[in-house]
Amino acid sequence: MSSAFGRAFTGTETKTKQKSTESAEQKRLSQAINQGLKNRGPLKDVYGKFNKKEFKEGVSKPALKQYEEEILPKLLEQNNAGGYNPRSSGAQRRVLKSGTDFSSNIARLMYEARQGQKANRQQGIQTQLGRQTTENIVYGGKKGIFQKFGESFAEGAGEEAGSRVAGKGSESATSGIMAG
């Protein structure tokens, strides 16, 4: 029954179409985040993998330079001013401790930088996974005579069953229930 007469009895199908919920700017940002997570594009420094070379150039080398040019000479000067023999065990321990402290601080900074990078990546992934980029638009679909009759019949049967349970049905229905 594909004719108009047949559809009057059976109804027509509903159709679903997906529509984007993103603006053009949101799509571009989403693409940039995806590229960053793959260590490419303009957001790779934010969402990409930790770059040890950049850390070394941006943090370790400048800190080492400062240690060698400012902190260590000042420490050696304090040792000499305090009457320490530069070869004494006390002077060597102070220099060794400052070097150990320096190494520990660089290791801590690297750890924190890596944790920050992991948090950024995780946030980027969550941003991508938590978005609903489309919504379903349902259109069309008309009920035919059979569906309308079925709904009316089901509604009437439901009301009758409900009233029987509540004891408000017809006399014959009530007496039939009481007799049983």
N, C-alpha and C positions, 0 to 999 in steps of 0.2 A: 504494500500500500504506500507507494511513494507519491501518489497524486495529492492534490490539495484536499480532495475528499477524504483520503486515507489519513492525512496529517490531522484532520479535524478530529478523528477518533483517537489517534495514537499520540498526537502532539509533535513538537519538534525538539531536536536536541539542543542542549545548551552548549555554548562554545566558550573556551577559555583562551585568553590571550595574555601573554606576559608583557608588562610595561616596565621600563626602567624607572627606578626611583632616584637615580643619581643625576646631578647636574653635570654639565661638561667639565666644570672645574673639579668636581668630586671624582670623576672618572680619571682625569689627569693626575690628581693626587694619589689615587689608588694605584695607578700604573707606576708612579714614581716610588711609592712604598714597595711595591713588588720588585722593581728593579733594585732598590736599595737592599732588600733582603737577599738578592742574588749577587750582592757586592758590585753592583753597576749603577750608573746613573747619578743624578745630583744628590740623592739621599744615602749613598753608600757609606758615607762617614757616620751617619746617624744609625742606620739599620744594618749595615754590612758587618762583616766579620772584624774582629779585633786586629788592628794593624800594628804588629810589634815594631816594625821598622819606623813607622811614624812616631810611636811612643819613644823609641830610642832617640830619634832626632829631636823631638819636641820636648821631652822631659829628661831622659837619662843624661844625654850629652851636656845640656846646659847645667844640670845639677852637678855633674862631675866637674865641669869647668869651674863652677862656683866653689866647690869643695877644694879643688887643687889650688885655685888662685886666691881664695879668701880665708876659708876655714882652717885648712891645714897650716898655712904660714902663720896665722894668728895663734894656733895651738902651739906650734914650735916656738914661737916668740914668747908665749906665756911660760913654756917649760924653761927656756933660757932665763927669763926674768925671775922665775921662782927658784933659781939656783939648781935646777935639775940638769944633770949631765945628759945630753941627747942620747947617749948610749946606755943610760941606766935603765933598769927594768921598769921603774915607775914611769919614766917618760915614754918608753916604748909601749907600755900598757895603755896610756892615755891616747896615743896615736892610733894604736890598734883598735881601741874601743870606738874612737870617732869613725874609723873606716867601717867597722861593723855596724854602727848606728846608721851611717850613710847607706850602706847596702840594704839594711832592713827597711829604711824609709823608701828607697827606690822599689823594693819588692812590694811593699804595702801599696804604694801608688799604682804600680802595675796591676796588682790584684783588684784594687778599687776601680781602675779604668776598665778592666776586663768585665767586672761585675756590672758596671754601668752599661757597657756595650751589650752584654747579654740581656739586661733589662730593656734596653731600647729595642733589641731584636724581638724580644717576647712581646713588647707592646705593639710593634709593627705587625706581628703575626696575629695577635688578638684583634687588632683593628681590622685586618683583612678577613678574619674568620667570623667576626661578630657583626658583619654588615649584612643587611638585607638589600640586595641590589635590584630586585624586581618584585613586583606585586602581581597577583593574578586578577585579571578583569574578566568577570563572567557576564556574558550577554546572550541574548536570544533565548530560545527555549520557551515554548508555550505549552501549557497543559492541554491534552486532548480530552474528549468526552470520557474515555475510559479512566484516565487519571482522576478527573474531577469526581466521577461517580465513585471510584474506589476510595477517595479521601472522604467523601460525604458518608459513604457506607461505614467506613472505619470510625469516623467521628461519632456517628449515631450508635454504633455497636459499643463503643467505649463509654458513651454516656449511659446507655442501658445497663451495661455491666456495672458501672459505678453506682448507679442508683439501686441495683439489686443488692450489692454489697452493703450499701447504707440502709437498706430496708425500705426504700421509697419506690420500688417498682410497682408494676400493675398487680392487681389482686391475685390473678392466677399465678404470677411469678412468685409472689410472696407465699402463697399457700403451698406452692410446689416446693419451695425451699424449706418451709416449716414442716411439711409432711415428711421430708427426707431425713 
